[in-house]
Amino acid sequence: MTISNVKNTLSILWIFLSVNYLFCDVFSLYLSESLKQLLTGEMDGIAFTQEFLLTFAIIMEIPLLMIVLSSLLHYKWNRILNIAVGILMIIVQIGSLVTGKNTLHYLFFSSIEIIALTSIVFISWKWKN
């Protein structure tokens, strides 16, 4: 696979991952229990403070940034960042599975997200210049 192909593949996987994050959150709004909790400003014991939302926004910005960086960075930094950020986001995703109650759609999307992240790490790990 050429460098251009690997960059495109990684960028597409980050897009795929980000869209899955969005749809998972949108689907959660369709559950009346989740929507009721959201309107109280707390869900499963997590208060939606400005600090929490800023932290969550920063975490969600990372995969969006990787869409761009995967296309722009040169081989060495591209590979390092995709491996490191992929592993970080796997840890974040697994962490989200052990906190609170998980719905069936959340478990489904989380599985897909972990597979996508594992693919990103694997492709980056195997990538040779």
Buried (B, 14 or more C-beta within 10 A) or exposed (E): EEEEEBBBBBBEBBBBBBEBBEEBEEBBEEBEEBEEBBEEEEBEEEEBEEEEEEEEEEBBEBBBEBBEBBBEBEEEEBBEBBBEBBBEBBEBBEEBEEEEEBBEBBEBBBEBBBEBBEBBBEBBEEBEE
